[in-house]
Amino acid sequence: MKIIEQTIDAESGFGYIEVLKAEYVGDFVLEVYFNDGMYKRIDFKSFIFNSFNPSINKYSDETLFKQYAIVDGNLNWNDYDMIFPLEDLHNGEIK
């Protein structure tokens, strides 16, 4: 995963981070909008395609990848089958 575009509204105050919305751009890229005014355009392709974990690798099927949801302010796939810590998404670091 790599950040390919980001912006932040420095005026926004927040006490916690949550995902407000995510939009599919294409080719495994999502624009992820956070409650602090920041949004990031995140490319998940290399993360998914380089994973040896079958639970992650199955999302190389673009139809499955596009079936993400925002649950409790977090971005996840198939009832927590694939999920990332909010701080990692916000910082652009997937571990």
GICOR-V121962 format. One record per residue. RES is the residue in one small letter. SS is DSSP state (A for helix, B for strand, O for the rest). PHI is phi in degrees with one decimal (none if undefined). OMEGA is omega in whole degrees, -180 to 180 (NA if undefined). Layout:
BEGIN
res=RES ss=SS phi=PHI omega=OMEGA
res=RES ss=SS phi=PHI omega=OMEGA
END
This chain:
BEGIN
res=m ss=O phi=none omega=176
res=k ss=B phi=-144.8 omega=176
res=i ss=B phi=-82.1 omega=179
res=i ss=B phi=-112.2 omega=174
res=e ss=B phi=-165.4 omega=176
res=q ss=B phi=-153.4 omega=174
res=t ss=B phi=-152.3 omega=-180
res=i ss=O phi=-143.9 omega=174
res=d ss=O phi=-100.4 omega=-174
res=a ss=O phi=-66.9 omega=-180
res=e ss=O phi=-75.7 omega=-175
res=s ss=O phi=-73.4 omega=174
res=g ss=O phi=-109.0 omega=179
res=f ss=O phi=-155.8 omega=178
res=g ss=O phi=-108.2 omega=-180
res=y ss=O phi=-153.0 omega=-180
res=i ss=O phi=-106.0 omega=171
res=e ss=O phi=-149.0 omega=177
res=v ss=B phi=-84.3 omega=177
res=l ss=B phi=-89.4 omega=178
res=k ss=B phi=-160.1 omega=176
res=a ss=B phi=-142.0 omega=-180
res=e ss=B phi=-125.5 omega=178
res=y ss=B phi=-76.4 omega=-179
res=v ss=B phi=-96.4 omega=-179
res=g ss=B phi=138.1 omega=177
res=d ss=O phi=51.4 omega=176
res=f ss=O phi=68.0 omega=177
res=v ss=B phi=-109.7 omega=175
res=l ss=B phi=-119.9 omega=166
res=e ss=B phi=-93.0 omega=-177
res=v ss=B phi=-111.4 omega=-178
res=y ss=B phi=-107.3 omega=-177
res=f ss=B phi=-107.0 omega=-177
res=n ss=O phi=-72.0 omega=179
res=d ss=O phi=-95.5 omega=179
res=g ss=O phi=93.2 omega=-180
res=m ss=O phi=-85.7 omega=167
res=y ss=B phi=-133.8 omega=178
res=k ss=B phi=-132.6 omega=172
res=r ss=B phi=-94.9 omega=-171
res=i ss=B phi=-114.1 omega=178
res=d ss=B phi=-97.3 omega=-179
res=f ss=O phi=-91.8 omega=-170
res=k ss=A phi=-57.9 omega=-177
res=s ss=A phi=-65.6 omega=178
res=f ss=A phi=-60.5 omega=-177
res=i ss=A phi=-69.6 omega=-175
res=f ss=A phi=-72.9 omega=179
res=n ss=O phi=-97.1 omega=-179
res=s ss=O phi=-79.2 omega=174
res=f ss=O phi=-96.2 omega=-180
res=n ss=O phi=-79.3 omega=-178
res=p ss=A phi=-61.1 omega=178
res=s ss=A phi=-66.1 omega=178
res=i ss=A phi=-91.0 omega=-175
res=n ss=A phi=-59.7 omega=-180
res=k ss=A phi=-63.5 omega=179
res=y ss=A phi=-79.6 omega=170
res=s ss=A phi=-70.3 omega=170
res=d ss=O phi=-78.5 omega=-174
res=e ss=A phi=-57.9 omega=178
res=t ss=A phi=-62.6 omega=177
res=l ss=A phi=-67.5 omega=-179
res=f ss=A phi=-58.4 omega=-177
res=k ss=O phi=-73.0 omega=-180
res=q ss=O phi=-95.7 omega=177
res=y ss=B phi=-77.6 omega=177
res=a ss=B phi=-145.4 omega=172
res=i ss=B phi=-103.4 omega=-178
res=v ss=B phi=-125.9 omega=-180
res=d ss=O phi=52.5 omega=177
res=g ss=O phi=77.8 omega=-179
res=n ss=B phi=-123.7 omega=179
res=l ss=B phi=-91.4 omega=180
res=n ss=B phi=-148.3 omega=-178
res=w ss=B phi=-121.6 omega=171
res=n ss=O phi=49.4 omega=176
res=d ss=O phi=53.3 omega=175
res=y ss=O phi=74.0 omega=174
res=d ss=O phi=-65.3 omega=173
res=m ss=B phi=-133.8 omega=-178
res=i ss=B phi=-151.1 omega=-179
res=f ss=O phi=-124.9 omega=175
res=p ss=O phi=-57.7 omega=-178
res=l ss=A phi=-56.9 omega=-179
res=e ss=A phi=-62.0 omega=179
res=d ss=A phi=-65.6 omega=177
res=l ss=A phi=-60.4 omega=-179
res=h ss=A phi=-63.8 omega=-180
res=n ss=A phi=-89.7 omega=-179
res=g ss=O phi=76.1 omega=180
res=e ss=O phi=-125.0 omega=177
res=i ss=O phi=-106.3 omega=-176
res=k ss=O phi=-108.2 omega=NA
END
